[in-house]
Amino acid sequence: MTELTEQKLQQLKSGKLTAEQNIQNFLKKITENKKLNIFLYVAEKEAFAQAKEIDKKQKKGKLAGLAIAVKPAINVIGMPISCASKTLEHYYGTYDADVIKKIKAEDGIIIGITNADEFCCGISGETSAFGPTINPVAPHVVPGGSSSGSAAAVAAQLCDLALGTDTGGSIRNPASHCGIVGIKPSYGRVSRYGLIDLSMSLDQIGPLSPDVYGAALLMEVIAGHSDADATTQPHPVPAYTNFKKAKLTIGLSADFKKLCTNKELYALIETAAKNIAKRLNAPIKSVSLKNTDLGVQTYYPIVYTEFYSATRRLDGRRYGRKIEESAREEVLRRILGGREISRAEHAGQYYRKALATKHLIKQDFDAAFKQVDLLLAPTTPELPHKLGAHITPEEAYAADAFTIPANLAGICAGVVPIGKLNGIPVGLQVLAPAFKEELLFSFLNEIEKLF
């Protein structure tokens, strides 16, 4: 699928394929694959209307009629933005998020709103109030979460590209389990205006794609400074589509290795790293990330506290239902946890200590990137569990052990498929310094060629 997005784009820009035909083809596939429970809303009328306007244009934008699926936590005007919860079941977007405005401005077409873990709280795609998302590549296991529907939509070829959100791995986790490319941008690279927060200090919106080219293209469109989001940085946004080969030093860490409970999985990662290093004639260096084993313990107090704060507006008075009376178990666990942490915060017992440890983890990465250009790691410590299997909250939270550190450090990271283990896709995670997305995409492109 390496050249899939680029070929489609050429067809759309040349007129060999119209935007209307592209949408029609996807709508047919979506209807045929309803059992996968990937879409919560299919924007048939809106998508056709957009497609007709795009087909009238002589000069088309960067996305030129590509179909984009959107996670239900990102506002799209006139579409149900439920966060996959009964709490906001009847809430329709009253405005477009910054990323949606940018997509529409470049002639991208919003084809629908995808399923997800409720309020982005989950790692499996099973906590949605509207039923679990089915993994189209390996239906017996979960697709990963929380951006389950967005990843599954791309993997099932029900759209060209998709938007997800990543707080602690919610793009990279399902990208790995569904065998596609997923990117977590540097914190501040993409505007969060129009995103319904899980954790304001960690969330980032990012692309999911069948190939690196598509992820790079969508990233180029959505990135950049926004007056509506004070966290965005005024760094120039490079054209990611011009991939370049460069002399690199690749990093591996024993601190990641000891966290991987599936030795067969880590062996696959190590073999991939050696093959990539050989292809690029790049040395591999071992680096210390001594505080990464505190990632999960650091992450959840921050998420609980910030999620609790963000959900206080969901009181059933202004819009939606009261969240404590309408949400499911995992959402309530995080709300109750955040409430208790907030009560104890006068003594600085949890949240402020977590923020201090977050700084230590960032320092680890800063030191590592002085020695190496990129770091390679698994995406998850285990293969995805079977659909419907009972796992404890502790087991679920541990699944984020390799992805959380990138969010805590504010760096960029991406996942690219490198094969299968027991018939299940496995993605290699690549971590790069903050605002080095161009380097990240260049490297991911080389991996994609190899595998």
C-alpha positions as CSV (number, residue, x, y, z in Angstrom):
1,M,0.0,0.0,0.0
2,T,3.1,2.2,-0.1
3,E,2.0,4.5,-3.0
4,L,-1.7,4.2,-2.4
5,T,-2.4,7.8,-1.3
6,E,-0.1,9.4,-3.9
7,Q,-1.7,7.4,-6.7
8,K,-5.2,8.3,-5.6
9,L,-4.3,12.0,-5.3
10,Q,-2.8,12.0,-8.9
11,Q,-6.0,10.4,-10.2
12,L,-8.2,13.0,-8.4
13,K,-6.1,16.0,-9.6
14,S,-5.9,14.7,-13.2
15,G,-9.7,14.1,-13.3
16,K,-9.3,10.3,-14.0
17,L,-11.2,9.9,-10.8
18,T,-13.7,12.5,-9.6
19,A,-14.2,13.4,-6.0
20,E,-17.8,12.3,-6.3
21,Q,-16.8,8.9,-7.6
22,N,-14.3,8.6,-4.7
23,I,-17.0,9.3,-2.2
24,Q,-19.5,7.0,-3.9
25,N,-17.0,4.1,-3.8
26,F,-16.3,4.6,-0.1
27,L,-20.0,4.9,0.8
28,K,-20.6,1.6,-0.9
29,K,-17.8,-0.1,1.1
30,I,-19.0,1.5,4.3
31,T,-22.5,0.0,3.7
32,E,-21.0,-3.4,3.0
33,N,-18.9,-3.3,6.2
34,K,-21.4,-2.1,8.8
35,K,-20.8,-5.1,11.0
36,L,-17.3,-3.7,11.8
37,N,-19.1,-0.9,13.7
38,I,-16.5,1.6,12.5
39,F,-18.7,4.7,11.8
40,L,-21.1,6.3,14.3
41,Y,-22.2,8.7,11.5
42,V,-21.8,8.6,7.8
43,A,-21.9,12.1,6.2
44,E,-23.5,11.1,2.9
45,K,-25.2,14.3,2.0
46,E,-22.4,16.6,3.3
47,A,-19.7,14.5,1.5
48,F,-21.5,14.5,-1.8
49,A,-22.1,18.3,-1.6
50,Q,-18.4,18.9,-0.9
51,A,-17.4,16.5,-3.7
52,K,-19.5,18.3,-6.3
53,E,-18.0,21.7,-5.4
54,I,-14.5,20.2,-5.6
55,D,-15.1,18.7,-9.0
56,K,-16.1,22.1,-10.3
57,K,-12.7,23.5,-9.5
58,Q,-9.9,23.8,-12.0
59,K,-7.1,23.9,-9.4
60,K,-7.7,21.6,-6.5
61,G,-6.2,21.8,-3.0
62,K,-3.5,19.5,-1.4
63,L,-6.2,16.9,-0.5
64,A,-8.1,17.3,-3.8
65,G,-11.2,15.2,-2.8
66,L,-9.6,12.6,-0.5
67,A,-12.1,11.2,2.0
68,I,-11.2,11.8,5.7
69,A,-12.8,10.1,8.7
70,V,-12.8,11.9,12.0
71,K,-12.7,10.8,15.6
72,P,-15.9,11.8,17.6
73,A,-14.0,14.1,19.9
74,I,-13.2,16.6,17.1
75,N,-15.8,19.2,16.3
76,V,-17.3,19.1,12.8
77,I,-20.2,21.6,12.2
78,G,-23.5,19.8,11.8
79,M,-22.2,16.3,12.7
80,P,-22.8,14.4,15.9
81,I,-19.8,14.8,18.1
82,S,-20.7,12.3,20.9
83,C,-17.2,11.2,22.1
84,A,-18.8,7.8,21.7
85,S,-20.9,8.4,24.8
86,K,-24.5,8.6,25.7
87,T,-23.6,11.8,27.5
88,L,-23.2,13.7,24.3
89,E,-25.3,11.4,22.1
90,H,-27.5,14.3,20.7
91,Y,-24.8,17.0,20.6
92,Y,-24.0,18.3,17.1
93,G,-21.0,20.3,16.3
94,T,-21.7,24.0,16.1
95,Y,-18.4,24.9,14.6
96,D,-15.4,23.3,12.8
97,A,-12.2,22.6,14.8
98,D,-9.1,24.2,13.4
99,V,-7.9,21.0,11.8
100,I,-11.3,20.5,10.1
101,K,-11.1,24.1,8.7
102,K,-7.7,23.4,7.3
103,I,-8.8,20.0,5.7
104,K,-11.8,21.6,4.1
105,A,-9.7,24.5,2.8
106,E,-7.4,22.0,1.0
107,D,-10.4,20.2,-0.5
108,G,-10.4,17.2,1.9
109,I,-13.9,15.7,2.4
110,I,-15.2,14.7,5.8
111,I,-16.9,11.3,5.1
112,G,-18.0,10.6,8.6
113,I,-17.5,10.3,12.4
114,T,-15.9,7.2,13.7
115,N,-16.3,5.0,16.7
116,A,-13.9,5.3,19.7
117,D,-13.4,4.5,23.3
118,E,-15.8,6.6,25.3
119,F,-14.4,10.1,25.9
120,C,-11.1,8.7,24.6
121,C,-10.8,6.7,27.8
122,G,-9.5,3.2,26.8
123,I,-6.9,1.2,25.0
124,S,-9.0,-1.3,23.1
125,G,-11.9,0.3,21.3
126,E,-14.3,-1.7,23.5
127,T,-15.6,1.1,25.9
128,S,-17.7,2.9,23.4
129,A,-21.4,3.3,24.4
130,F,-22.3,2.2,20.9
131,G,-20.5,-1.1,20.9
132,P,-16.9,-2.2,20.2
133,T,-15.0,-1.4,17.0
134,I,-14.0,-4.6,15.2
135,N,-10.4,-5.0,13.9
136,P,-10.8,-5.5,10.2
137,V,-7.3,-7.1,9.9
138,A,-7.6,-9.5,12.9
139,P,-11.2,-9.6,13.9
140,H,-10.6,-11.9,16.9
141,V,-8.5,-9.3,18.7
142,V,-9.2,-5.7,19.6
143,P,-8.3,-2.9,17.2
144,G,-6.7,-0.8,19.9
145,G,-7.8,2.6,21.2
146,S,-8.9,5.1,21.8
147,S,-8.9,6.1,18.1
148,S,-10.2,2.6,17.2
149,G,-12.7,3.6,14.5
150,S,-10.3,6.0,12.8
151,A,-7.6,3.3,12.5
152,A,-10.0,0.6,11.5
153,A,-11.6,2.9,8.9
154,V,-8.2,3.3,7.2
155,A,-7.3,-0.4,7.6
156,A,-10.6,-1.5,6.1
157,Q,-10.2,1.0,3.2
158,L,-13.4,2.8,4.1
159,C,-11.7,6.2,3.7
160,D,-8.4,7.6,2.4
161,L,-7.1,9.1,5.6
162,A,-8.3,9.7,9.2
163,L,-7.9,11.9,12.2
164,G,-7.3,10.5,15.7
165,T,-6.2,12.0,19.0
166,D,-3.3,10.8,21.1
167,T,-3.0,11.5,24.8
168,G,-0.9,8.5,25.8
169,G,-0.8,6.4,22.6
170,S,-4.4,6.6,21.3
171,I,-3.2,7.0,17.7
172,R,-0.1,4.7,17.8
173,N,-1.8,1.8,19.6
174,P,-4.6,1.2,17.1
175,A,-2.3,2.0,14.2
176,S,0.0,-0.9,15.3
177,H,-2.9,-3.3,15.9
178,C,-4.6,-2.5,12.6
179,G,-1.3,-2.5,10.5
180,I,-1.3,1.1,9.3
181,V,0.7,4.3,9.9
182,G,-0.1,6.6,12.8
183,I,1.5,9.8,14.0
184,K,1.5,11.6,17.3
185,P,2.8,15.2,16.6
186,S,5.0,17.2,18.9
187,Y,2.9,19.0,21.6
188,G,2.1,22.4,20.1
189,R,2.5,21.3,16.5
190,V,-1.2,21.0,15.8
191,S,-4.0,23.2,17.1
192,R,-6.3,21.6,19.7
193,Y,-9.1,24.2,19.2
194,G,-12.3,22.2,18.6
195,L,-11.0,19.1,20.4
196,I,-13.0,17.8,23.4
197,D,-10.1,17.3,25.8
198,L,-9.1,14.2,27.7
199,S,-6.0,15.8,29.1
200,M,-5.2,19.4,28.0
201,S,-1.4,19.1,28.7
202,L,-0.9,15.9,26.7
203,D,-3.5,15.7,23.9
204,Q,-2.5,16.0,20.2
205,I,-4.6,15.5,17.1
206,G,-2.8,13.5,14.4
207,P,-3.1,11.5,11.1
208,L,-3.8,7.8,10.4
209,S,-3.0,6.6,6.9
210,P,-2.4,3.4,4.9
211,D,1.1,4.8,4.1
212,V,3.7,7.3,5.2
213,Y,3.0,9.6,2.3
214,G,-0.7,10.0,3.3
215,A,0.2,10.6,7.0
216,A,2.8,13.2,5.9
217,L,0.4,15.0,3.6
218,L,-2.4,15.2,6.2
219,M,0.1,16.4,8.8
220,E,1.3,19.1,6.5
221,V,-2.2,20.3,6.1
222,I,-3.3,20.3,9.8
223,A,-0.1,21.6,11.4
224,G,0.8,25.2,12.3
225,H,0.2,28.1,14.6
226,S,-3.3,29.0,15.6
227,D,-4.5,32.2,17.3
228,A,-7.2,30.0,18.9
229,D,-4.7,27.7,20.7
230,A,-2.0,29.3,22.9
231,T,-0.1,26.0,23.0
232,T,0.7,26.0,19.3
233,Q,4.2,27.1,18.3
234,P,5.2,29.5,15.5
235,H,7.7,27.0,14.0
236,P,7.7,26.9,10.2
237,V,5.8,23.8,8.9
238,P,7.9,21.9,6.4
239,A,6.6,20.2,3.3
240,Y,6.8,16.6,4.6
241,T,6.3,15.1,1.1
242,N,10.0,15.7,0.2
243,F,11.6,12.8,1.9
244,K,15.4,12.9,2.3
245,K,17.9,10.2,3.3
246,A,20.4,11.4,5.9
247,K,23.2,9.9,8.0
248,L,21.6,8.9,11.3
249,T,22.4,7.3,14.6
250,I,19.6,4.9,15.8
251,G,18.9,4.5,19.5
252,L,17.6,1.5,21.4
253,S,17.1,1.4,25.2
254,A,17.4,-1.5,27.7
255,D,14.9,0.5,29.8
256,F,12.2,-0.1,27.1
257,K,13.3,-3.8,26.7
258,K,12.7,-4.7,30.3
259,L,9.2,-3.3,30.1
260,C,8.2,-5.6,27.2
261,T,6.5,-8.6,28.6
262,N,6.3,-10.4,25.2
263,K,9.9,-11.4,24.4
264,E,8.9,-12.6,20.9
265,L,7.5,-9.2,20.2
266,Y,10.7,-7.4,21.3
267,A,12.8,-9.8,19.3
268,L,10.8,-8.7,16.2
269,I,11.5,-5.1,17.0
270,E,15.3,-5.7,17.5
271,T,15.5,-7.6,14.2
272,A,13.7,-4.7,12.5
273,A,16.1,-2.2,14.0
274,K,19.1,-4.2,12.8
275,N,17.7,-4.5,9.3
276,I,16.9,-0.8,9.1
277,A,20.4,0.1,10.5
278,K,22.0,-2.1,7.8
279,R,19.9,-0.5,5.0
280,L,20.8,3.0,6.1
281,N,24.4,2.2,7.1
282,A,23.5,3.7,10.5
283,P,25.0,2.7,13.9
284,I,22.8,1.6,16.7
285,K,23.5,3.0,20.1
286,S,22.1,2.0,23.5
287,V,20.8,4.9,25.6
288,S,19.4,5.3,29.1
289,L,15.8,6.2,29.7
290,K,15.9,5.4,33.4
291,N,12.6,7.2,34.3
292,T,10.4,5.7,31.6
293,D,9.3,2.9,33.9
294,L,7.5,5.6,35.9
295,G,5.5,6.7,32.8
296,V,2.3,4.9,33.6
297,Q,2.3,6.0,37.2
298,T,3.1,9.6,36.1
299,Y,0.6,9.8,33.3
300,Y,-2.6,8.7,35.0
301,P,-2.7,11.2,37.9
302,I,-2.3,13.9,35.3
303,V,-5.0,12.5,33.1
304,Y,-7.4,11.8,35.9
305,T,-7.0,15.3,37.3
306,E,-7.3,17.2,34.0
307,F,-10.1,15.0,32.7
308,Y,-12.1,15.6,36.0
309,S,-11.6,19.3,35.5
310,A,-12.6,19.2,31.8
311,T,-15.8,17.2,32.5
312,R,-17.2,19.7,35.1
313,R,-19.0,21.5,32.3
314,L,-20.9,18.3,31.4
315,D,-23.5,18.9,34.1
316,G,-26.6,18.3,32.1
317,R,-27.7,21.9,32.2
318,R,-26.2,23.5,29.1
319,Y,-26.0,20.5,26.7
320,G,-26.0,16.7,26.9
321,R,-26.7,14.6,29.9
322,K,-24.9,14.8,33.3
323,I,-21.7,12.7,32.7
324,E,-21.8,10.9,36.1
325,E,-25.3,9.6,35.3
326,S,-24.8,8.6,31.6
327,A,-21.1,7.5,31.2
328,R,-19.7,4.0,31.5
329,E,-17.2,2.4,33.9
330,E,-13.9,3.6,32.6
331,V,-15.0,7.2,32.3
332,L,-16.4,7.1,35.9
333,R,-13.2,5.6,37.2
334,R,-11.2,8.5,35.8
335,I,-13.7,11.1,37.1
336,L,-13.8,9.7,40.6
337,G,-10.0,9.3,40.6
338,G,-9.5,12.9,39.4
339,R,-11.9,14.1,42.1
340,E,-10.0,12.4,44.9
341,I,-6.6,13.6,43.5
342,S,-8.0,17.2,43.3
343,R,-9.2,17.0,47.0
344,A,-5.7,15.9,48.1
345,E,-3.9,18.5,46.0
346,H,-3.7,21.1,48.7
347,A,-0.8,19.0,50.0
348,G,0.7,18.5,46.5
349,Q,0.4,14.7,47.0
350,Y,-0.3,13.5,43.5
351,Y,-0.7,15.9,40.6
352,R,2.2,18.2,41.3
353,K,4.5,15.2,42.0
354,A,3.4,13.7,38.7
355,L,4.3,16.9,36.9
356,A,7.7,16.9,38.5
357,T,8.3,13.3,37.3
358,K,7.0,14.3,33.9
359,H,9.9,16.8,33.8
360,L,12.4,14.0,34.7
361,I,11.1,11.9,31.8
362,K,11.5,14.8,29.4
363,Q,15.1,15.3,30.7
364,D,15.8,11.6,29.9
365,F,14.7,12.1,26.3
366,D,16.6,15.4,26.0
367,A,19.8,13.6,27.1
368,A,19.2,10.6,24.8
369,F,18.6,12.8,21.7
370,K,22.1,14.4,22.3
371,Q,23.5,10.9,21.5
372,V,21.1,9.6,18.9
373,D,18.8,11.0,16.2
374,L,15.9,8.7,16.7
375,L,14.7,6.0,19.1
376,L,13.1,2.7,18.2
377,A,10.7,0.9,20.5
378,P,7.7,-1.4,20.5
379,T,4.3,0.2,20.4
380,T,2.8,-2.0,23.1
381,P,4.4,-4.5,25.5
382,E,2.0,-7.3,24.4
383,L,-0.1,-8.2,21.4
384,P,-3.7,-7.0,21.5
385,H,-6.0,-9.0,23.7
386,K,-9.0,-11.1,22.4
387,L,-12.2,-9.1,21.7
388,G,-14.4,-9.4,24.8
389,A,-11.7,-10.8,27.1
390,H,-11.7,-9.5,30.7
391,I,-8.7,-7.5,31.5
392,T,-8.1,-5.5,34.7
393,P,-7.6,-1.7,34.7
394,E,-4.0,-2.3,35.7
395,E,-3.4,-4.5,32.7
396,A,-5.1,-2.0,30.4
397,Y,-3.0,0.9,31.7
398,A,0.2,-1.1,31.3
399,A,-0.5,-1.4,27.6
400,D,0.5,2.3,27.3
401,A,3.9,1.8,28.8
402,F,5.8,2.5,25.5
403,T,3.6,5.2,24.1
404,I,3.0,7.4,27.2
405,P,6.6,8.7,27.5
406,A,6.4,10.6,24.2
407,N,3.3,12.5,25.4
408,L,5.0,13.3,28.7
409,A,8.1,14.5,26.9
410,G,6.2,16.5,24.3
411,I,8.1,14.9,21.4
412,C,6.8,13.5,18.2
413,A,6.4,9.7,17.5
414,G,5.1,7.5,14.7
415,V,4.2,3.9,14.1
416,V,4.8,2.0,10.9
417,P,3.9,-1.7,10.2
418,I,6.8,-4.2,10.1
419,G,5.0,-7.5,9.8
420,K,2.8,-9.9,11.8
421,L,3.1,-12.0,14.9
422,N,0.7,-14.9,15.2
423,G,-1.3,-13.3,12.4
424,I,-1.6,-10.0,14.2
425,P,-0.1,-6.8,12.8
426,V,2.9,-5.3,14.7
427,G,4.0,-1.7,14.4
428,L,7.4,-0.3,15.1
429,Q,7.4,2.9,17.1
430,V,9.9,5.6,16.1
431,L,10.4,8.6,18.5
432,A,12.0,11.8,17.4
433,P,12.8,15.1,19.1
434,A,10.1,17.8,19.4
435,F,9.4,19.6,16.1
436,K,11.5,17.1,14.1
437,E,8.6,15.7,12.2
438,E,10.4,16.0,8.9
439,L,13.1,13.7,10.2
440,L,10.5,11.3,11.6
441,F,8.7,11.0,8.3
442,S,12.0,10.6,6.4
443,F,12.9,7.7,8.6
444,L,9.4,6.1,8.5
445,N,9.6,6.3,4.7
446,E,12.8,4.3,4.7
447,I,11.2,1.7,7.0
448,E,8.2,1.4,4.8
449,K,10.4,0.7,1.8
450,L,12.1,-2.1,3.7
451,F,9.0,-3.8,5.0
